[in-house]
Amino acid sequence: MENLLWLIPALPFLGALLLILFGSRLSRMLVAILGVGSVGISALITILLGVEFLSERPAFYHQEVWQWFSVAGFTPSIAFHLDALSMVFIFVITFVGFLIHIYSTAYMAEDADFSRFFACMNLFVGSMLMLVMADNLLLLYLGWEGVGLCSYLLIGFWYKEPAKGYAARKAFIITRVGDTAMAIGLFMLFQAFGTLHIQTILAEAPEAWAVGSQMALIVALLLLGGAVGKSGQLPLQTWLPDAMAGPTPVSALIHAATMVTAGVYLIARMFVIFELSPLAQFLVAVIGAVTLLIAGFSALTQYDLKRVLAYSTISQIGYMFLALGVGAWSAGIFHFMIHAFFKALLFLCAGAIILALHHEQDMRKMGGLRDKMPVVFWTFLIGAASLAALPIITAGFYSKDQILWYALAGENGNIWLYIAGLAGAFITSIYTFRMVFLTFYGESKTHVGHLPGKPITIPLIILAILSVVGGFIELPHNFGHVVLFSELLAPVLPGITANEMLAANEWVFQVLAALVSLGGIFIAYLFYLKSPSLLQSIKRSDTAMALHRFWHSGWGFDALYDALLVRPYVFLSTLNKRDIIDSFYTGLARMAEGFHVMLSATQNGVLRNYVMGIVVGAIMILTLSLLL
């Protein structure tokens, strides 16, 4: 099976290529078979390879396909490295991506650009697989830019609508800021180690750089810049809510299985660099803690169903950053996997609702869907319960509780990070069940015109099951001490030790986390179902409404960047309305032409003029010599 490693990213790329070349000539059924089938076979190979990997437990699989190029001793290869970390990621990318592809065959069935959609989706999956399987940072960066390109193509898929095109450009430009920082970091790594081979860098970095060294700090910060851009973290988070302009399956793929998790992978893969820079690693935790809070508050005030989920993703990625920042590496990756299940589920349920309500996304115009769409209701409820970390019965409880625990009791944890995480869990419960109550309860406000078929409901049911049972592969010691997931990652990522004094009372913090989750659900029930008048009375306050507008605007980050960056740039561009800048360069060209005319006049072919010029020149030189 190891020899089939290259097929995992190659098949989606092949599907994309065939759809680009021949998609317009194929029937929709053949397009669907080609698009879904290529990702499905990739998922099947991943599962078979995973079974072999789990049974044999090798340190890693490696396959070099060919040498990419050779320049001055720099010889990167098209080569793939598969260890436990990349195995988790490719399982999520291929399996969840496959379910999203199946769903898309129904969701996009009436779209005129059916083949273009699947070509871009396959390219997206292939690029993300290349990113996580690359054995060198140059190939990783190729996949990194590939997912950036695909996000642009898919967010702006309905490009004839100006708002969609704007959202695509915004995502592309903002993520380029982080990508530039990351590229500089790669240059510095190559300068320091003479290679971009990941395992070589991880092995040599502790010998070349001392803990806390300036070079380690700079490189870690540059890599962090790339990570916050791709993963929508502070301060480059503003593109992600607007990315909802794309079709809903695109949102599910971006948020659950591809682009926004790339930053999490980068930090985890390059963990040695961050451990050599404790300041940069602590900054990862702080960014995660702050981001999860500001995104959570923004989610509380949104009415667009998809935008609530978008801010939720920003917040949940913040939890992953928090885990990585305190050194709970496997906990961060565990939450990545569980989040992929329930977030894909929630987005796909949202898509089913939007289709049924004639593309209505405003939750204020929903309601009463519980009985009309029972499969969507129950699966959405399971996903919401997992997102809100409903105690004991959901996977989200175990993954999030582990992060909260290590944010407090871990070697690099502290009380403030824990409080931020706990407050974020409370806010998450409120906005999550606010979605549930506004969408499925109360009076029906929009006619249900299209009930989902099996291509939509089957992926929902599978993801709902995973959103429940997925958490039971990693349980705390007082819940059976199941550590299958962390043991799998142990050869790749370092473990973490909890404070012994706190560990004796871990159950207290588990109860506290459970009460916070249940308390948030109760608040949502009180304000949005039982007594909405209480919320209306609070909203009458000028302070409350000002906060609501501030949070709804994403804490004013768009306005701030518009004032500091966009408007000055636009102003400078308007200076050129009368071709002022072009006139400068045109003037230089005219000056050159003038000198040309003057000098060409000396070359007229008349001999006496040449003699006269020589005599005059000689007299001038002699005169100057005598005077000087």
Phi, psi and omega in degrees: 000332182302327181290347180267007184305317184295337182290334185299309175279335186291323184297312176299322177297318179296317177300317179298317181298314180296323179290325177294318184282319190236359186303322182292341181262353184264155174289162180298325179296316180292323176299315180296317180298318182291314182292311182287319184297319182296319177288324179296317178295321176300319178294320179297315178299320179299315180295315179297318178295323179295320177299315178296319181297317181290329180281322182270333181052053174286163177295319178191164168251145179220138178217121175260120183276309173197163176282128186290300177199170179222117181222114175052044179086354178268111188231069177290153181240158165277093187220149186237139181238120181241111172236191185298323181295308180292333177297316178300316182293316183290332174296313180296315184297313185283315185289308178295321177299322178297316179297320178294323177296317177301312179303320184294332180300328177271318185296321184259015188302326183265001183283140183292332183255048183303313183290323178296323179299310182290330175298315180291321179296317178295320178297323179297311180297315180299318180295319180292323177295319177298320181300312187276345181259351185299139177266357177221156187289337178290315177293322175301318181292328175297314176295323179301312178287332177297316179291329175295316177297314182295324177297320177298315182294324186270325175296321178264030184302317176269065192292345181289343174269119185306322182296325179292316178297321179297316180298321179295315179296320180299313179299316183295316185289315183295318179291337176296330178300310178294322181297324178296316177299317180297318180299318177297320177299321178294321177300317181292323176296319179293320178298323183282325188242351178071014180202160172244014177292121191298311184294327177295315179298315181296327180283323186270338185302315180297334178278328183275327184237135174281159177298127181087007182292155183295320181296317178299320180297313183296313181297316180298319179294322179293318176295322177297324176301317176296321183293317182291330177293309182291325185265007175063043179254161180307131006258014184250037186268354192288343182283333192291317177299322180288343178293352177291357179294337180283170175303150184302320176300329176295315178302316179298317182292317180297315189278331186259320194234351186229255203303309188289345177270356181296323179295322177298316179298316183301313181295317180294319180295322182260036186301329181299318180299319181287327176290334176283349178232083182305326179295315179295321180294320176296323178296325175302314180295317181296315178301316178299315182295314181293317182297318182296330179283310184293324178290323179297316178296322178294321179298329180298335190252359182276149176248338175287121185304317182289327179290327174301314180293327179295312178295328176299318178298315178305316181294316182290325172297327175301321176297321179295318177297319178301316180296313180297323182291332178265006177087009177271069190298310182292329177295320178296319180287326176298316179293326174303313183293313181295319178299323178300319180294305187283333179283322173299318179300312182295319179293318181291324173297317178300320178297319178297320178295315181298319177297316183295330183259028175060044177066030173275130182243353182280118182296337178291342180256013178256214179102151175069022184269355185300317182273333184280332181229070188297319181296315179296319180299308185292322178289321176297319180298320178295315178297319178295319178297322179290319177297319179281000179059049176301128190299146169073311193264353183242151179294325181299330178296315184288322181287319181285322180299324179296321178293314179300319181298312182285337174295335177261310191263352180289167183300326182253009182279164173206168188296326184288322176296320179296316180298318178299316180294320180292318177297321178297323178295322178295313179297320180301316180298321181294305185290333180292312181279344165300316175302313183299312185289320180291327186274318191252343183250175180079196182279146176286130183246346179225137181294135177276115186252348185209111178273141185291144176266187184298322177301339177265316187286326182297312175302324179297316182294317179298314180293326177295319178298315180295328180291346176259305189278342184300332183284345187277006174269359179210099183240148177294166188296330180271007174242021180114348177051055174269123185231038183299318184289312181293328175293324177298319184274351185304322179291345185253317184243141181292153178277183181220144181249134180272153175301127186296321181294318179287326183299330180293339181240033183300326183299330179298316181286330175293318177296319179298316178298321179295317180295323178297315179297311180295324178296320177296319178297320180295318178300316178298318178299317183294315186278328189248355180229305185282309186225071179301337180297331177297317179295320181296324179293325177292321182293341179291342178289134179298322179296317179297318180291325177295318176297319180301313180295322181294313179292322180297328180277007182075035179065024174074013182294322179297316179295320179296311180293328177296318182287320185276330189238310188289309183296317176301321179294316179295321178299314179298324180291328180288339177299339184265013182299325179261025177060039179297312181293316178297327181297325179299312181289327175295322177298319177299319179295318179295323177298317178298320178296320179298315177298325178298315180297316181297314183287325179293336178295336179283347181251067184256357177085002180269116188296319183297330177292322178295318180297315179300320179296320179294318181295313180298319180295319180296319179297318180296318180295317179296319181297315180296322180297319181292322181290325181272000000 
